[in-house]
Amino acid sequence: MIDAAGLRVMKAIADEGSFTAAATSLGYTQPAISQMVRRLEQRTGTVLVERVGRNVRLTEAGQVLARHATPVLAAIDAAEEEVAAIAGLRSGRVRLMAFPSASATLVPRALSLVKKRFPDVSITLTEAEPPESLAALKAGECDLAVAFAYEGTDIGRGEEDLDQFVITKLLDDEVRLAVPEGHGVSSQENVDLSVLADEPWIAGCPRCRGHLLQLTHDAGFRPDVAYETEDYVAVMGLVAEGLGVALIPDLILRTVHHPDVVALPITPASRRSIMAVTTSDLQRVPAVKATLEALTESAAAQSTASTVRAPEPTFSI
């Protein structure tokens, strides 16, 4: 009923003492001011301005509006400034969720790019595996999720309606076999998983374990899962000690190395797709869009990196 323009007019009349002076201060014509006052009086159902000769003075109701105008207009101006800052990437917040191996590889470079380009944009990071991150996105608890899916599956494991999401593919991540140095297959160029039917296996997250079971089923056996851990540093340590073999994606092998572990391609090849997921509305938010673009750049850099068969260690395990 009472709009910001009406409040500005009432404050100007209170400050200037006449329609003409109020019009000058606001950049309006005097008839426009008169019309706005009449419209506001119609909306409020009472007289707001009393004319006294060439001057005017506010009635009690007009004084109430003028008094409240200052804090209300200040709040509107502050809100407009904050929105303009967000739209212009002078500020903004992005709640990002990513699975652990992405948070150790793709995400740091992306965060660095955003920080350099838009120092006042704030990004918070929480680790979560899909589909938990997708559920958080659906619930409004995050703005952008980095998720993955193995070939033949979707990122929601059939538990989410994917039509509600905007999915941007970042890269394909090859899955390799990790065996201890000197293992019987360590010198092979490609390894058929069927030759490892009698080996103890090390399994990771639930989705990774499901992928292992599917691949070994296709190879004609059910694996003996001797150890389960989502910590790939621990996985490499277990493999190095000859306690089992494991499937490890390239994205992890680029950050977690062990001098006594060899990573080999498998036959048939297996990959997982790494994706950034948001909604159509959030994708239009400048800070979210900038973060998505940075993730895409980071993924492109990762894609050009080569995985070495037996990399030099970056730390000791």
C-alpha positions in Angstrom: 0.0 0.0 0.0 2.8 2.4 0.9 5.7 2.3 -1.5 9.3 3.6 -1.3 8.6 6.4 -3.8 5.8 7.7 -1.6 7.9 7.6 1.5 10.7 9.6 -0.3 8.1 12.2 -1.3 6.8 12.6 2.3 10.4 12.9 3.7 11.3 15.5 1.1 8.2 17.6 1.9 9.0 17.4 5.6 12.6 18.5 4.9 11.9 21.2 2.3 8.5 22.6 3.4 6.9 22.9 0.0 6.0 20.8 -3.0 8.2 22.9 -5.3 11.3 22.5 -3.1 10.6 18.8 -2.6 10.2 18.3 -6.4 13.6 20.1 -7.0 15.4 17.9 -4.4 14.0 14.7 -5.9 14.3 15.7 -9.5 10.5 15.6 -10.2 8.1 18.3 -11.4 5.8 20.0 -8.9 2.7 18.5 -10.5 4.2 15.0 -10.2 4.8 15.5 -6.5 1.2 16.7 -6.1 -0.1 13.6 -7.9 2.0 11.2 -5.8 0.7 12.8 -2.6 -2.9 12.5 -3.8 -2.3 8.8 -4.7 -0.7 8.1 -1.3 -3.7 9.8 0.5 -6.1 7.6 -1.5 -4.1 4.5 -0.4 -3.9 5.5 3.2 -7.5 6.9 3.4 -6.5 10.1 5.2 -5.1 13.5 4.5 -1.3 13.7 4.7 -0.5 17.3 3.7 -2.2 20.5 4.8 -1.6 23.5 2.5 -0.8 26.8 4.3 -0.5 29.7 1.8 2.4 28.8 -0.6 3.8 26.3 1.9 2.5 23.0 3.1 2.8 21.1 6.4 2.3 17.5 7.2 -0.7 16.3 9.1 -0.2 13.9 12.0 -0.5 11.0 9.6 1.9 12.6 7.2 4.4 13.1 10.1 4.2 9.5 11.0 5.1 8.5 7.4 7.9 11.0 7.3 9.3 9.8 10.6 9.3 6.1 9.5 10.7 7.0 6.0 14.3 7.5 7.2 14.9 4.0 8.6 12.8 2.3 5.9 14.5 4.0 3.0 17.9 3.4 4.6 17.1 -0.3 4.8 15.9 -0.3 1.2 19.1 1.5 0.0 21.3 -1.0 1.9 19.4 -3.9 0.4 19.8 -2.5 -3.1 23.5 -2.0 -2.5 24.0 -5.5 -1.2 22.1 -7.0 -4.2 24.1 -4.8 -6.6 27.3 -6.1 -5.0 26.2 -9.7 -5.4 25.1 -9.2 -9.0 28.4 -7.4 -9.7 30.4 -10.1 -7.9 31.7 -7.6 -5.4 30.3 -10.0 -2.8 28.3 -13.2 -2.7 28.3 -16.6 -1.0 28.5 -20.1 -2.5 27.9 -23.3 -0.4 29.9 -26.0 -2.2 29.7 -29.7 -1.5 32.2 -32.1 -3.0 33.3 -35.7 -2.6 36.7 -36.2 -0.9 38.9 -36.9 -4.0 37.4 -33.9 -5.8 37.9 -31.7 -2.7 41.6 -32.6 -2.8 42.1 -32.0 -6.6 39.5 -30.1 -8.6 38.1 -27.9 -5.9 41.3 -26.2 -4.5 42.3 -24.9 -7.9 38.7 -23.7 -8.6 38.6 -21.9 -5.2 41.9 -20.3 -6.0 40.6 -19.0 -9.3 37.5 -17.5 -7.8 39.5 -15.9 -5.0 41.9 -14.2 -7.4 39.1 -13.0 -9.7 36.5 -12.1 -7.1 38.2 -11.6 -3.7 35.0 -10.7 -1.9 33.1 -13.8 -2.9 32.9 -16.3 -0.1 32.8 -20.1 -0.7 32.3 -22.6 2.0 33.2 -26.3 1.4 31.6 -29.4 2.9 32.6 -32.9 1.9 29.8 -35.3 1.0 29.5 -38.2 -1.3 26.6 -38.4 -3.8 23.7 -38.8 -3.5 24.0 -37.1 -0.1 25.2 -33.9 -1.7 22.3 -34.0 -4.2 19.8 -34.3 -1.3 21.4 -31.3 0.3 21.1 -29.4 -3.0 17.5 -30.3 -3.3 16.9 -29.2 0.3 18.5 -25.9 -0.2 21.4 -26.7 2.0 24.0 -26.1 -0.7 24.3 -24.2 -4.0 26.6 -26.4 -6.0 27.7 -30.0 -5.7 30.6 -31.9 -7.3 29.5 -35.5 -7.8 30.4 -38.6 -9.7 28.9 -41.6 -11.3 30.4 -44.8 -12.6 29.5 -46.0 -16.1 26.1 -47.5 -16.2 24.8 -45.6 -13.2 23.5 -42.1 -12.5 24.7 -39.6 -9.9 21.5 -40.0 -7.9 21.6 -43.8 -7.8 18.0 -43.7 -8.9 17.1 -42.0 -5.6 16.8 -38.4 -7.0 14.7 -36.8 -9.8 17.6 -35.6 -11.9 15.3 -33.4 -14.1 15.4 -30.8 -11.3 19.1 -30.3 -11.6 21.5 -28.7 -14.1 24.4 -31.1 -14.6 27.7 -29.9 -16.1 30.2 -32.7 -17.0 33.7 -31.8 -15.8 35.8 -34.8 -16.9 36.1 -38.5 -17.3 38.1 -40.2 -14.6 39.7 -43.5 -15.5 39.8 -46.3 -12.9 43.0 -48.2 -12.4 44.1 -51.3 -10.6 46.6 -50.7 -7.7 48.9 -53.6 -6.9 52.1 -53.8 -4.9 55.4 -53.4 -6.8 56.6 -56.9 -7.9 53.1 -58.4 -8.0 52.5 -61.0 -10.7 50.6 -58.5 -12.9 52.7 -55.4 -12.1 54.5 -55.5 -15.4 51.5 -55.9 -17.6 50.2 -53.1 -19.8 46.6 -53.9 -19.2 45.1 -56.3 -16.6 42.1 -58.5 -17.0 40.4 -58.5 -13.6 39.5 -62.2 -14.0 43.1 -63.1 -13.2 42.7 -61.6 -9.8 39.8 -63.7 -8.7 41.7 -65.2 -5.8 43.2 -62.0 -4.5 42.1 -60.2 -1.4 40.5 -56.8 -2.2 40.3 -53.4 -0.6 37.0 -51.6 -1.0 36.2 -47.9 -0.6 33.0 -45.9 -0.3 29.6 -47.6 -0.8 29.4 -46.4 -4.4 33.0 -47.5 -5.1 32.3 -50.9 -3.5 29.3 -51.3 -5.7 31.4 -50.5 -8.7 34.0 -53.1 -7.7 31.2 -55.7 -7.3 29.8 -54.9 -10.7 33.2 -55.1 -12.5 34.2 -58.4 -10.8 30.7 -59.8 -11.5 31.2 -59.0 -15.1 34.7 -60.7 -14.9 33.1 -63.8 -13.5 33.9 -63.8 -9.8 32.9 -62.3 -6.4 35.8 -60.5 -4.7 37.1 -61.4 -1.3 36.9 -57.9 0.3 39.4 -58.1 3.1 39.5 -54.4 4.1 37.2 -51.5 3.7 38.3 -47.8 4.0 37.4 -44.6 2.4 40.9 -43.2 3.2 42.9 -43.7 0.0 46.2 -43.0 1.8 45.3 -46.1 3.9 44.3 -48.0 0.8 47.8 -47.3 -0.7 49.5 -48.4 2.5 47.5 -51.7 2.6 48.3 -52.3 -1.1 52.0 -51.5 -0.6 52.2 -54.1 2.2 50.7 -56.8 -0.1 47.5 -57.1 1.9 45.2 -56.7 -1.1 44.6 -55.0 -4.4 42.3 -52.1 -5.1 40.6 -50.0 -7.8 41.6 -46.4 -7.6 40.5 -43.5 -9.9 43.1 -41.3 -11.6 41.9 -38.2 -9.7 43.1 -39.8 -6.5 46.4 -41.1 -8.0 47.3 -37.6 -8.9 47.5 -36.6 -5.2 48.1 -39.9 -3.3 51.3 -41.7 -4.3 53.3 -44.6 -2.9 56.7 -45.7 -4.2 55.8 -49.4 -3.7 52.4 -49.3 -5.5 51.9 -49.6 -9.3 48.7 -48.3 -11.0 47.7 -50.2 -14.1 44.9 -49.9 -16.7 42.3 -52.6 -16.6 40.5 -54.5 -19.4 37.8 -53.6 -20.2 38.5 -50.0 -19.3 36.3 -48.4 -16.6 35.6 -44.7 -16.0 33.6 -42.5 -13.8 32.1 -39.2 -14.8 32.8 -36.2 -12.6 30.0 -33.6 -12.7 29.1 -30.2 -11.2 25.4 -30.1 -10.2 23.2 -27.1 -9.4 19.7 -25.9 -10.2 18.6 -23.6 -13.1 17.8 -20.8 -10.7 21.1 -21.0 -8.8 23.0 -21.3 -12.1 22.0 -17.7 -12.8 23.4 -16.4 -9.5 26.7 -14.7 -10.5 28.8 -16.2 -7.7 27.5 -19.7 -8.4 28.1 -19.2 -12.1 31.7 -18.0 -11.5 32.4 -21.0 -9.2 31.0 -23.4 -11.9 33.2 -21.8 -14.5 36.3 -22.1 -12.2 35.5 -25.8 -11.7 35.3 -26.3 -15.4 38.7 -24.7 -15.9 40.2 -26.8 -13.1 38.8 -29.9 -14.7 40.3 -29.0 -18.0 43.7 -28.6 -16.4 43.3 -32.0 -14.7 42.3 -33.6 -18.0 45.6 -32.5 -19.6 47.7 -34.0 -16.8 49.0 -37.5 -17.4 49.0 -40.3 -14.9 52.4 -41.9 -14.5 52.5 -45.6 -14.1 54.8 -45.6 -11.1 55.0 -41.9 -9.8 57.6 -40.6 -7.5 56.2 -40.2 -4.0 55.2 -36.8 -2.8 55.2 -38.0 0.8 56.0 -41.1 2.8 53.3 -43.4 4.0 
